Amino acid sequence: MRPISRRSFLKIAAATTTAVALPQALNMNFKAFAQDAKTAEVTRVPSLCNGCSSYCGVWAYVKNGRLWKIEGNEIHMKSRGHLCARGHGIAQNVYNPGRVTQPMKRVDDKNNFQPMTWEEAFQEVGAKMKAIVEEHGGDKMVWACHGGKETYAQQFMDIIGSATYITHYATCFSAKTNIWQNMVGGMFNPDLDQAKTMLFVGRNYAGGIIPAAMKRITEAKAKGARIIVVDPRFCELATIADEWIPIRPGTDLAFFLGIAHTLITENLYDKDFVEQYVYGFDEFWMHNKDFSADKAAAICGIAADKIREIARELAKSAPQAFLDPGYHGLAAHYQNSNETMMLNIIINALLGNFWKAGGLFPAASTTFGHPEATYYGPTAVKGIRADGAGEAREYPLVEPSRGIPQRIPDMIEKGRAKMVFFYSYNPLRSAPEPEYQKKIKNADLVVSIPYDWNETSLYTAHYILPENHYLERTEHPKVINGNIYWPAAQVATRFKALESTTSSLDLLDIMKGLTKAYGIENLYGYTVEEELEVALGPIGISVDELREKGCIELMPSVLPKDEGLTFSTFTGKIEFSIGAWRKEGYLGVPTWVPPLVEPKETNEFRLIHGKQPWHSHIMTTNNPYLMAITEEKKGTTMWMNSSRAIELGIQEGDWVKVTSDIATKQVQIHVTEGLHPECVWIPSTYGTFSEKLELGFGKGVNYNDFIPARIDKKTGHVMGQECIVTIAKGGK
């Protein structure tokens, strides 16, 4: 019999129904098979990384039907041909053993599940959805997701009358987006290429990585730009800074007030810009004219002369200078986070850097087309939001588009939420107080749409409907913009690179199955390929062109300008005083607000947290490659200042007990000079407690273990660093 090739082997293997019959059909030449596999064609497919919200452009290289390697897309403004460690790791999760491989149904209260077919799952879940809506009303549905790309659920919610679409942003940055919308009319982003002085406070581009941003920052430094990092921790960005200034955590507002005071009292601010484009300057100054750099220094621990020096340096470089608008670092952490975000805007406005080279710019954007509606049936009147976001007499100032995810158990207990869907979101690990979050299981129906066995799925879901890996699906296109200035909008999307290795589906097919079983036949009357074509039509891009290039840059639309500036606010100006706050009885301008809690005893510390460059919060702890980096770098340790460690008799590697008002955990200590003495720091990644995620299970602790599920009444954020812990030597 003639030896067969690899291709012939695969054809026969696919057609053969029993393992016994296979050897009888073959005279296998394994050398030829191996050579054929080695020289197989490599295909390159564009996609967008799913490691974080930057959605960096990637090229997936596929060989023998498997992922061969992954690279950054050279056009994409956030990758520019590069990827971080988490980007490489998240791609390999397509082969992660922690994936949910098919629909699952809970069978008891001991986290046991039985597999189902998709049709069984659709019919059971769809029937339960219908019964809940008929008995309680459609406004009792909650859809909670990571945020950023999910639109299909909203179409169904519009029909049944639910307004409660919630993202995770209250645990991330909702103070920032809320305040910028109120004061400026939208977000602005720093010009990293032309700035002469860059001030980063609570912003770590080298930890929460945007690869192209770090490249541009280092290139700017090489050309002479000054980089100042103010952070309680000697973070990764501080390693390339001209100056690292440790600040007392929770007092960034005082530091900012001191800078603003110096700019104004020394006549260093851009008076022409303020007179023409600012509303509420006099009100701000009336309430803050006594908050000098000396007063700020007594609070934040940075010398008054240093505060004045930084203010003067910013003014000297202005408008080619900025205070970075930040991200997670300060925008959901403290009782004063809202006021801190307001001062960020005020300082940049005093520098007159809006729309200026080396300053701040809005994101360039474009508009996609949408498929024609295929549903013409009745729609219910929308009820109030279950979380109270944007609702009078509840949380009127909180953005409804963001919501309040940390209190979903309350919504269930009060009968305001009867069925809850979690899409690509795991509040049991990424929201505060996991024992409280476990009460989510008390809803009449809990459905999780994850890709892995995360804690929310394991402990609370009645049904698990697995979504496929991002490399296994094509999606609606995205506008690539934001976080860092780029003059032109870009368009990119995910194209399917791999066949699914599990019985998982993409979100559109899941929603089609659920809504059909619910009784709506044709809500999504299109395929994702048709949706993609319709979306690209208005901007003159073909699907084939986008598939070939992976990312397409449109014409520049956001360029520097000196006059005719307008801002999308009520006055058309940057508003130092927020009208919505005044309407609700608050002072419209920011003033000093102390942190909610303070450490007082010798063994008390403020607990702070941050990202590691190789992990993406809680998404990647079951990844063998990224966990290998963790092991090498001893990445699960808690940082403690060396002087405080000496006081407590703690040495490098010692185990300690960490206790807050709601939890006690054990962790190893890393002793360092690179941390403010009043705090301890842990990465936001670890503490996995789903036993089905074996690589990460039981590794390290998570800051969410220690903090209660609070709500900031103005922007809804969690105040994630308003936590005091006591530390005692001892443990494992």
VOGU-3710 file (C-alpha; in Angstrom, 3 decimals, decimal comma):
1> mrpisrrsfl> 0,000/0,000/0,000  1,330/3,478/-0,887  2,329/5,585/2,116  -0,120/8,439/2,708  0,501/12,103/3,318  -0,567/14,181/6,287  -3,435/15,665/4,280  -4,724/12,243/3,316  -4,370/11,097/6,916  -6,504/13,960/8,151
11> kiaaatttav> -9,194/13,235/5,571  -9,301/9,543/6,501  -9,220/10,321/10,223  -12,181/12,664/9,836  -14,148/10,046/7,928  -13,291/7,087/10,152  -15,793/6,411/12,907  -13,839/4,048/15,173  -10,320/4,028/16,467  -10,052/0,306/15,711
21> alpqalnmnf> -10,680/0,766/12,025  -8,075/3,503/11,606  -4,851/1,410/11,568  -6,380/-0,981/9,042  -6,892/1,927/6,638  -3,363/3,218/6,886  0,184/2,395/6,066  1,429/5,405/8,006  4,657/7,190/7,041  5,222/9,313/10,115
31> kafaqdakta> 8,299/11,019/8,696  6,256/12,222/5,743  3,466/13,228/8,127  5,839/15,275/10,295  7,454/16,950/7,286  4,053/17,784/5,832  2,967/19,309/9,136  6,192/21,284/9,401  5,868/22,795/5,953  2,105/23,404/6,113
41> evtrvpslcn> 0,812/26,753/4,942  0,578/29,547/7,487  -2,392/31,887/7,201  -2,568/35,354/8,763  -5,903/36,611/10,124  -6,549/40,021/11,729  -8,233/40,376/15,090  -8,351/42,529/18,224  -6,752/41,434/21,472  -9,134/40,662/24,329
51> gcssycgvwa> -6,583/41,179/27,095  -7,891/44,610/28,119  -10,055/47,469/26,893  -7,356/48,795/24,561  -8,318/46,143/21,991  -4,868/46,236/20,405  -4,715/45,113/16,788  -3,264/41,632/16,322  -2,353/39,253/13,546  -3,114/35,626/14,356
61> yvkngrlwki> -0,926/33,170/12,457  -2,609/29,801/12,000  -0,861/26,572/10,989  -2,401/23,089/10,818  -5,627/24,603/12,128  -3,974/25,774/15,357  -2,688/29,084/16,604  0,975/29,288/15,637  1,894/32,755/16,862  0,462/36,213/17,360
71> egneihmksr> 1,871/39,647/16,539  0,795/43,261/16,904  -0,754/45,086/13,968  1,622/47,810/12,812  -1,179/50,231/11,847  -3,260/50,023/15,024  -2,677/53,161/17,140  -2,411/51,243/20,417  -0,198/48,359/19,353  1,846/49,742/16,424
81> ghlcarghgi> 3,255/46,290/15,780  3,785/45,335/19,426  1,920/43,347/22,079  2,364/43,078/25,814  2,744/39,805/27,705  -0,956/39,643/28,554  -1,806/39,992/24,859  0,277/36,939/24,027  -1,129/35,053/27,005  -4,800/35,783/26,371
91> aqnvynpgrv> -4,432/34,463/22,820  -3,186/31,141/24,181  -6,306/30,907/26,342  -7,994/29,383/23,318  -6,397/26,143/24,557  -6,950/26,821/28,257  -8,244/23,775/30,183  -10,400/26,072/32,301  -12,798/26,806/29,433  -16,463/25,888/29,717
101> tqpmkrvddk> -16,825/23,445/26,838  -20,622/23,339/26,409  -23,842/24,691/27,970  -24,232/23,751/31,622  -27,147/23,571/34,068  -26,796/23,727/37,855  -28,130/20,582/39,530  -27,540/21,345/43,225  -26,241/23,920/45,680  -22,788/22,319/45,737
111> nnfqpmtwee> -21,614/23,803/42,428  -22,360/20,688/40,399  -23,532/21,088/36,819  -24,750/18,821/34,071  -24,082/19,382/30,358  -26,877/20,310/27,952  -27,243/20,739/24,244  -27,617/24,281/22,974  -31,217/23,645/21,971  -32,040/22,355/25,446
121> afqevgakmk> -30,378/25,387/26,996  -32,188/27,841/24,739  -35,569/26,249/25,383  -35,172/26,082/29,165  -33,702/29,553/29,609  -36,046/31,134/27,071  -39,087/29,668/28,828  -37,904/30,913/32,228  -37,247/34,388/30,802  -40,757/34,491/29,348
131> aiveehggdk> -42,353/33,398/32,621  -40,457/36,016/34,641  -41,351/38,841/32,252  -45,030/37,839/32,214  -45,209/37,631/36,012  -42,950/40,480/37,103  -42,380/42,690/34,066  -39,434/43,109/31,722  -37,879/45,829/33,869  -36,790/43,090/36,263
141> mvwachggke> -34,059/41,972/33,843  -30,463/43,055/34,497  -27,683/42,693/31,949  -24,243/43,118/33,532  -21,134/43,064/31,381  -17,569/44,239/31,159  -18,634/46,963/28,728  -17,342/48,316/25,466  -18,822/46,173/22,684  -22,111/44,570/23,634
151> tyaqqfmdii> -25,153/45,881/21,749  -27,267/42,807/21,032  -28,728/42,542/24,539  -29,902/46,145/24,450  -32,174/45,379/21,490  -33,977/42,685/23,496  -34,127/44,834/26,626  -35,720/47,669/24,642  -38,550/45,331/23,670  -39,309/43,976/27,146
161> gsatyithya> -38,874/47,345/28,921  -35,629/46,892/30,860  -33,364/49,900/31,375  -30,801/48,133/33,574  -27,783/47,599/31,362  -24,763/47,709/33,701  -21,020/47,747/33,015  -18,119/47,095/35,375  -16,907/50,701/35,163  -17,888/51,676/38,720
171> tcfsaktniw> -15,058/49,388/39,837  -12,671/50,969/37,331  -13,002/54,624/36,283  -16,555/55,952/36,489  -15,509/59,078/38,424  -13,329/60,102/35,474  -15,850/59,626/32,678  -18,671/61,160/34,708  -16,717/64,273/35,656  -15,218/64,836/32,211
181> qnmvggmfnp> -18,670/64,550/30,647  -20,082/67,111/33,077  -17,213/69,598/32,924  -15,903/69,257/29,362  -18,550/67,328/27,445  -16,412/64,229/26,900  -12,967/62,747/27,375  -9,721/64,342/26,177  -6,455/62,454/25,714  -2,764/63,407/26,023
191> dldqaktmlf> -0,469/64,149/23,101  2,524/62,016/24,065  4,641/63,008/21,063  4,905/66,782/21,418  4,645/67,415/25,154  7,666/68,904/26,894  6,493/68,075/30,421  4,295/65,121/31,324  2,879/64,693/34,821  1,491/61,240/35,599
201> vgrnyaggii> -0,385/60,926/38,896  -1,845/57,504/39,627  -1,319/56,576/35,961  0,978/53,704/35,033  1,168/53,131/31,272  3,815/50,453/31,852  1,584/48,444/34,196  -1,809/48,976/32,567  -0,051/48,688/29,255  -0,852/50,398/26,000
211> paamkritea> 2,216/49,238/24,016  2,300/52,184/21,614  1,881/54,652/24,484  5,010/53,418/26,222  6,947/53,582/22,964  5,838/57,176/22,412  6,628/58,184/25,999  10,143/56,765/25,822  10,715/58,399/22,435  9,537/61,744/23,828
221> kakgariivv> 11,904/61,343/26,767  14,775/60,665/24,365  13,947/63,953/22,641  14,099/65,850/25,932  10,608/65,669/27,422  10,421/65,679/31,229  8,504/62,825/32,862  7,286/63,213/36,448  5,518/60,329/38,188  3,610/60,899/41,422
231> dprfcelati> 2,504/57,602/42,945  2,652/55,947/46,390  4,451/53,045/44,695  7,591/52,998/42,589  5,544/51,697/39,673  6,822/50,476/36,330  6,400/53,883/34,675  8,460/55,447/37,467  11,459/53,382/36,362  11,862/55,601/33,266
241> adewipirpg> 10,760/58,881/34,871  13,012/61,838/35,505  11,486/62,034/38,937  9,380/59,750/41,135  7,566/61,467/43,986  5,856/59,198/46,527  2,597/60,710/47,736  0,492/59,876/50,755  -2,284/57,710/49,275  -5,697/59,345/49,111
251> tdlafflgia> -4,332/62,913/49,116  -3,839/63,525/45,389  -6,627/66,116/45,604  -4,562/68,210/48,024  -1,533/67,980/45,725  -3,658/69,163/42,778  -5,140/72,026/44,794  -1,619/73,123/45,684  -0,590/73,132/42,024  -3,699/75,096/41,007
261> htlitenlyd> -3,112/77,603/43,799  0,471/78,152/42,652  -0,514/78,603/39,012  -3,103/81,217/39,949  -1,299/83,167/42,697  1,920/83,396/40,694  0,041/84,396/37,522  1,365/81,371/35,676  -1,965/80,285/34,203  -3,257/81,035/30,710
271> kdfveqyvyg> -5,580/83,965/31,445  -6,718/84,363/27,851  -7,778/80,719/27,642  -9,572/80,888/30,983  -11,425/84,090/30,107  -12,543/82,744/26,735  -13,185/79,066/27,403  -13,842/78,563/31,133  -17,052/78,988/33,137  -16,930/79,124/36,942
281> fdefwmhnkd> -13,322/80,227/37,523  -14,285/82,896/40,071  -16,468/80,447/42,000  -13,635/77,919/42,104  -11,125/80,493/43,275  -13,455/81,929/45,920  -13,656/78,530/47,608  -9,974/77,566/47,219  -7,910/80,778/47,446  -6,571/79,778/50,870
291> fsadkaaaic> -5,481/76,270/49,857  -1,806/77,025/49,305  1,048/74,705/48,441  2,021/74,813/52,124  -1,419/73,608/53,169  -1,299/70,906/50,509  2,137/69,776/51,668  0,925/69,220/55,224  -1,707/66,828/53,881  -0,053/64,983/50,983
301> giaadkirei> 3,500/64,746/52,327  5,124/66,381/49,294  7,185/69,449/50,163  5,570/72,781/49,369  8,627/73,862/47,388  8,352/70,707/45,275  4,664/71,364/44,598  5,479/74,915/43,493  8,389/73,648/41,400  6,149/71,204/39,516
311> arelaksapq> 3,528/73,905/38,919  6,174/76,261/37,532  7,632/73,566/35,322  4,213/72,757/33,856  3,551/76,460/33,254  6,927/76,975/31,606  6,243/74,167/29,114  2,552/75,024/28,588  0,646/74,485/26,430  3,034/71,609/25,609
321> afldpgyhgl> 2,463/70,136/29,046  -0,263/68,050/30,623  -1,483/66,321/33,738  -2,526/62,940/32,364  -6,317/62,436/32,704  -5,660/59,040/34,268  -7,574/55,787/34,186  -8,134/53,289/36,988  -5,511/54,709/39,323  -7,560/57,479/40,975
331> aahyqnsnet> -10,973/57,303/39,342  -12,776/54,785/41,581  -10,708/54,675/44,734  -11,471/57,392/47,271  -14,210/59,467/48,822  -12,539/62,412/47,064  -12,054/60,766/43,647  -14,734/62,963/42,059  -13,087/66,164/43,246  -9,678/64,807/42,236
341> mmlniiinal> -10,926/64,273/38,696  -12,326/67,825/38,683  -8,952/69,274/39,664  -7,307/67,278/36,885  -9,452/69,146/34,366  -8,951/72,479/36,114  -5,146/72,198/36,087  -5,101/71,323/32,390  -7,433/74,239/31,650  -5,198/76,604/33,635
351> lgnfwkaggl> -2,351/75,435/31,388  -4,488/76,274/28,344  -3,527/72,977/26,700  -6,873/71,880/25,244  -6,606/71,344/21,464  -2,914/72,335/21,630  0,078/70,325/20,395  1,592/68,591/23,397  -1,643/69,040/25,346  -5,034/67,339/25,277
361> fpaasttfgh> -7,371/66,405/22,422  -10,723/64,660/22,034  -10,797/61,273/20,340  -11,307/61,145/16,589  -14,330/59,074/15,666  -16,638/57,903/12,896  -20,127/56,456/12,506  -21,044/52,938/11,401  -24,104/51,800/9,540  -26,673/49,509/11,158
371> peatyygpta> -28,740/46,637/9,778  -32,368/47,392/9,057  -34,751/46,447/11,837  -36,350/43,043/11,395  -38,630/43,198/14,437  -41,842/45,206/14,185  -43,762/43,877/17,168  -44,809/45,632/20,382  -42,350/47,153/22,838  -42,933/47,709/26,544
381> vkgiradgag> -42,537/51,031/28,333  -39,204/51,062/30,130  -39,279/50,799/33,885  -36,906/52,463/36,319  -33,371/51,170/36,586  -32,923/48,446/39,176  -29,684/50,043/40,380  -31,141/53,570/40,629  -28,455/55,066/38,400  -29,716/58,350/36,978
391> eareyplvep> -33,003/58,018/38,842  -34,404/60,932/40,845  -34,193/60,502/44,627  -31,809/57,561/44,207  -28,512/58,131/42,394  -29,434/60,935/39,977  -25,841/61,940/39,196  -24,597/58,439/38,292  -24,305/57,762/34,556  -27,016/55,269/33,538
401> srgipqripd> -24,749/54,118/30,708  -22,283/52,849/33,351  -24,555/51,765/36,184  -23,811/50,421/39,664  -22,668/46,778/39,402  -21,403/46,289/42,939  -24,879/46,153/44,528  -26,686/43,612/42,341  -27,513/41,424/45,393  -29,448/44,376/46,844
411> miekgrakmv> -31,455/44,699/43,635  -32,337/41,020/43,901  -33,218/41,188/47,606  -35,516/44,187/47,012  -37,283/42,457/44,131  -36,006/44,940/41,558  -34,036/42,258/39,709  -35,496/38,820/39,002  -33,254/37,621/36,188  -29,616/38,579/35,790
421> ffysynplrs> -27,326/37,936/32,849  -23,548/38,221/33,156  -21,670/38,621/29,903  -17,872/38,466/30,006  -18,072/39,750/33,570  -17,171/38,150/36,887  -18,304/40,318/39,829  -17,529/37,623/42,404  -13,862/38,295/41,749  -13,743/41,782/40,200
431> apepeyqkki> -16,237/43,559/42,483  -15,925/44,185/46,233  -16,945/41,754/48,968  -17,201/38,351/47,233  -19,215/36,707/50,026  -21,851/39,384/49,569  -21,729/38,976/45,772  -22,533/35,259/46,160  -26,090/36,309/47,052  -26,602/36,891/43,339
441> knadlvvsip> -27,609/33,216/43,204  -30,886/34,164/44,929  -32,300/35,673/41,737  -35,021/33,675/39,990  -32,722/33,208/37,000  -28,973/33,745/36,717  -27,286/33,147/33,369  -23,543/33,518/32,823  -22,020/33,891/29,355  -18,284/33,410/30,001
451> ydwnetslyt> -15,497/31,570/28,258  -14,096/29,971/31,424  -15,241/28,598/34,779  -15,045/31,919/36,583  -16,312/32,389/40,129  -19,605/34,029/39,165  -20,444/31,131/36,875  -19,466/28,476/39,398  -21,093/29,957/42,504  -24,176/31,798/41,252
461> ahyilpenhy> -25,233/30,797/37,720  -28,206/28,555/37,110  -27,142/28,210/33,479  -23,775/28,722/31,812  -23,800/29,483/28,084  -20,154/29,568/26,963  -18,999/32,148/24,462  -16,193/31,156/22,161  -12,678/32,581/22,305  -12,104/35,871/20,517
471> lertehpkvi> -9,985/34,156/17,857  -12,910/31,848/17,091  -15,345/34,546/15,986  -15,980/37,477/13,666  -17,469/40,600/15,228  -19,008/43,982/14,541  -16,235/46,549/13,802  -14,836/48,928/16,402  -13,713/52,522/16,190  -10,157/52,554/17,516
481> ngniywpaaq> -9,535/55,712/19,517  -9,213/57,096/23,037  -6,784/57,009/25,991  -3,966/58,560/23,948  -4,156/61,246/21,278  -4,220/60,172/17,656  -5,389/62,611/14,938  -7,375/60,063/12,925  -9,966/57,472/13,829  -9,167/53,904/12,912
491> vatrfkales> -11,458/50,991/12,113  -10,710/47,370/12,964  -12,535/44,194/13,864  -12,127/40,556/14,751  -12,146/38,013/11,960  -12,505/34,338/12,761  -9,059/32,751/12,771  -9,736/29,353/14,352  -12,511/26,808/14,470  -13,903/26,448/17,955
501> ttssldlldi> -12,346/23,636/19,967  -15,438/23,504/22,196  -19,211/23,578/21,833  -19,307/27,345/22,319  -21,032/30,074/20,328  -20,580/33,764/19,656  -22,843/36,236/21,436  -25,047/36,964/18,417  -25,924/33,288/17,994  -26,560/32,951/21,732
511> mkgltkaygi> -28,949/35,908/21,679  -30,670/34,564/18,568  -31,283/31,239/20,301  -32,538/32,805/23,534  -34,881/35,331/21,936  -36,333/32,779/19,540  -37,057/30,453/22,456  -38,544/33,436/24,294  -40,976/33,884/21,427  -39,406/36,570/19,245
521> enlygytvee> -38,688/34,996/15,891  -36,558/37,518/14,039  -35,048/40,103/16,350  -31,583/39,655/14,848  -32,376/39,105/11,187  -28,804/39,173/9,973  -25,519/37,324/10,221  -22,438/38,910/11,715  -20,912/39,010/8,223  -23,913/40,962/6,946
531> elevalgpig> -23,758/43,242/9,960  -20,079/43,900/9,290  -20,712/44,796/5,664  -23,546/47,185/6,538  -21,461/48,821/9,290  -18,552/49,562/6,971  -20,680/50,813/4,082  -21,062/54,491/5,118  -17,310/54,959/5,535  -16,402/53,389/2,204
541> isvdelrekg> -14,462/50,382/3,475  -15,031/46,883/2,152  -14,908/43,771/4,284  -12,156/42,345/2,078  -10,034/45,464/2,491  -10,401/45,365/6,261  -9,569/41,654/6,305  -6,438/42,322/4,262  -5,131/45,247/6,341  -6,545/44,355/9,739
551> cielmpsvlp> -6,844/48,028/10,681  -7,626/51,016/8,459  -6,894/54,618/9,351  -9,324/57,295/8,201  -8,465/60,874/7,324  -7,142/63,020/10,218  -10,012/64,880/11,852  -8,626/66,086/15,206  -5,767/68,538/14,728  -4,414/71,427/16,836
561> kdegltfstf> -6,307/74,698/16,700  -5,999/78,043/18,480  -9,471/79,518/18,207  -13,104/78,609/17,751  -12,973/75,958/20,458  -16,286/74,567/21,617  -17,081/72,082/24,350  -20,207/69,933/24,603  -21,458/71,467/27,839  -24,443/73,695/28,650
571> tgkiefsiga> -22,294/76,829/28,393  -20,123/75,585/25,546  -17,133/76,083/27,850  -15,120/74,029/30,319  -17,223/74,277/33,467  -15,270/74,515/36,720  -18,644/74,371/38,500  -20,936/71,411/37,720  -24,530/72,484/37,265  -25,947/69,021/37,948
581> wrkegylgvp> -24,217/69,024/41,348  -25,687/72,432/42,219  -29,136/71,197/41,191  -28,849/68,327/43,690  -27,784/70,680/46,496  -24,022/70,160/46,354  -21,338/72,767/45,912  -20,589/72,917/42,192  -16,815/73,363/42,494  -14,279/71,019/44,087
591> twvpplvepk> -12,800/71,744/47,491  -10,682/69,634/49,822  -12,398/66,406/50,881  -10,406/64,030/53,129  -10,292/60,276/52,528  -13,071/58,300/54,172  -10,758/56,257/56,412  -7,207/56,683/57,739  -4,649/54,283/59,269  -3,875/55,214/62,877
601> etnefrlihg> -2,181/52,350/64,735  1,323/50,935/64,289  -0,004/47,829/62,571  -2,566/49,639/60,374  -2,111/50,405/56,679  -4,167/51,673/53,791  -4,617/48,855/51,268  -3,934/49,964/47,694  -3,648/47,954/44,492  -2,605/48,133/40,851
611> kqpwhshimt> -1,940/46,203/37,694  0,983/43,984/36,811  2,363/44,253/33,266  1,830/40,578/32,501  -1,688/40,069/33,894  -5,080/41,569/33,087  -6,821/41,967/36,433  -8,534/38,618/37,189  -8,786/37,304/33,617  -5,461/35,549/33,221
621> tnnpylmait> -4,591/33,640/36,397  -5,315/30,278/34,770  -2,838/30,920/31,969  0,279/28,727/32,309  2,611/31,151/30,521  1,591/34,226/32,488  1,532/32,323/35,774  5,070/31,166/35,026  6,068/34,844/34,969  4,257/35,280/38,281
631> eekkgttmwm> 6,245/32,432/39,807  9,529/33,795/38,465  8,856/37,304/39,792  7,121/36,210/43,012  4,211/38,259/41,786  1,615/37,310/44,414  3,379/39,085/47,282  2,093/42,133/49,136  4,474/45,114/49,133  5,379/46,788/52,433
641> nssraielgi> 7,692/49,713/53,119  10,952/48,576/54,700  10,787/50,968/57,663  7,331/49,698/58,620  8,444/46,107/58,138  11,288/46,669/60,595  8,833/48,108/63,142  6,714/44,964/62,891  9,615/42,518/62,773  8,713/41,399/59,250
651> qegdwvkvts> 11,309/40,265/56,741  11,267/39,523/53,022  9,087/36,499/52,256  7,432/36,327/55,676  3,802/35,262/55,852  1,418/37,698/57,499  -2,260/37,849/58,419  -4,086/40,746/56,784  -7,390/41,750/58,388  -10,014/44,306/57,363
661> diatkqvqih> -13,514/44,896/58,699  -14,856/42,035/56,555  -12,056/39,514/55,953  -8,797/37,961/57,119  -6,335/36,486/54,614  -2,742/35,297/54,598  -0,095/36,491/52,162  3,682/36,747/51,793  5,412/40,110/52,094  7,831/41,830/49,747
671> vteglhpecv> 9,836/44,423/51,667  10,784/47,484/49,615  11,822/51,133/49,729  9,559/51,730/46,741  6,317/52,279/48,627  4,878/55,012/50,830  5,064/53,916/54,500  1,344/54,393/55,193  0,139/51,734/52,756  0,591/48,184/51,564
681> wipstygtfs> 0,134/47,279/47,895  -1,110/44,139/46,153  -1,649/43,394/42,474  -5,267/43,276/41,349  -4,870/39,893/39,677  -4,870/37,046/42,160  -7,144/35,383/44,683  -8,859/32,993/42,271  -11,306/30,811/44,242  -12,909/28,817/41,439
691> eklelgfgkg> -11,450/25,347/41,900  -12,061/24,655/38,219  -9,341/27,213/37,373  -6,620/24,995/38,743  -3,526/27,026/37,836  -4,706/30,146/39,622  -6,738/28,564/42,408  -5,581/29,666/45,854  -2,709/31,804/44,552  -2,384/35,121/46,367
701> vnyndfipar> -5,154/37,397/47,612  -7,298/40,068/46,021  -8,036/43,575/47,256  -11,757/42,956/46,682  -11,643/40,386/49,501  -11,119/43,216/51,982  -13,383/46,091/50,877  -17,138/46,437/51,423  -19,429/47,032/48,444  -19,910/50,779/48,880
711> idkktghvmg> -21,461/53,261/46,431  -20,190/56,785/45,915  -23,383/58,836/45,782  -22,244/61,178/42,986  -20,641/58,895/40,418  -21,382/55,405/41,758  -17,804/54,176/42,057  -16,696/51,676/44,700  -14,113/53,722/46,649  -11,805/50,761/46,162
721> qecivtiakg> -8,905/52,032/48,287  -10,908/53,276/51,261  -9,788/50,253/53,224  -7,657/49,981/56,343  -6,055/46,643/57,170  -4,149/45,443/60,198  -1,117/43,245/59,618  0,362/40,718/62,001  3,319/38,442/61,405  2,418/34,782/61,148
731> gk> 0,509/32,406/58,917  1,508/29,551/56,671
//
